[in-house]
Amino acid sequence: MQIGTIGLGKMGADMTTYLVNGRHQVVVTDRKPEVVEVETARASGAVPAKSLAELVEKLAAARAVWVIVPSGAPTESILGELAEHLKVQQSLLATDGRKWQRGCGID
């Protein structure tokens, strides 16, 4: 399986490592570029992306993206920008550690 992960804090970093260890291809990015490089090295096997646009480009069609960032403005900002790059029938899973929501049919 191929999945994009946005947000490489404690929860996102652990999930990325778990997915990579499960032999999934994970494309990662974060609001802080230096975090992407550290996490990619730690997870050894994750594919770094410097922006949301690059993350989407590196994922094959029928893209799945998991947003793991704090709730509120950070999540809203990421989702707004990500919507510009995703097409209809692509999956988006957003979580802030307290709740999750899944959106399909981004348009």
N, C-alpha and C positions, 0 to 999 in steps of 0.2 A: 504494500500500500504506500502511496505517496501522500504526504500532508504538509501543509505550511503551518508553522507556529509563529505567532506574533506575541512577543513578551517573554523575556528570558530572566525574570526574577526567580525567586525560590521555586514557585510552583511550575512555571514554564520551563525552567532549566531541568528540573527533575522529570517532567513529562517528556521533554525532548530526549533525555538520556534513556528513559524507559522505552520510548518508541524506537530509537536507534538500536538499542540492545535487542529489540524484538525484530530486527532486520527490516524495519520500515525506512523508506527514504524520507527524510525530514528536511524541509527548507525552512530556515530560521531568519528572523529579523527582530529588531528591538528599536525603540525610540532612541536609544543610545548606541551608536555604531560600535564603540569599543566593547560593549557587552556581547555583541554578535561574535566578534573574533574570539573572545575568551570562551564563550559557550561552545562554539564550533570546535575548538581545540579540546575542550573537556569531553564533549560527546563523541569526539572523533568519528566522523561519518556524517554529521549534519552538514547540509549545504548552506553556506552563508548567502544572505541577500542584503544589499545596502539600503533597499527601500521597499515599500509595499508593491510598487510597480514591478520591481525586479523579482520579488517573491512570486507574484502571480505569473510572470513570464516563465519562471523556472518550473512551474507546476504544469503537468500535462492536463489536457482538457478533462472536464468533469472534476474540477479543482475542489479540494476540501481545505478549509483554512480554520485554524483554531486560534482565537484571540484570547490571550491570558494576560490581561493588564488590569490595573485597579479600576474600580467602578467610577462612574461619573464622567468628567471631562476627558480623561485619557481614553476611555472606551469609546465615547461618542466621536472623538476626533479620529481614532483609528477606523471605526466603522464607516464614517463619512468618506474618508479618503479611499478605503478599500472598495466601497460601492462603485467608485469610478472605474475600477479595474476588473471587477468580476462581472460575469454575464449571467443571464437567466439559467437556472438549473444547476447552479454551483452551490455547494454547501458552505455554511458559515456557522461556527460554533463559538459563542462568546461566553466567557465565564469571568467572574471577578472574585472567586473564592467563596462566595456566599450563595450564589445562585448561578444557573446557566440558562442560556436560551439558544435555540437552534433556529436558524433562518435558512430557508431554501427559496429558490426562485428570486434571487437578488435581481433587481431591475432599477 
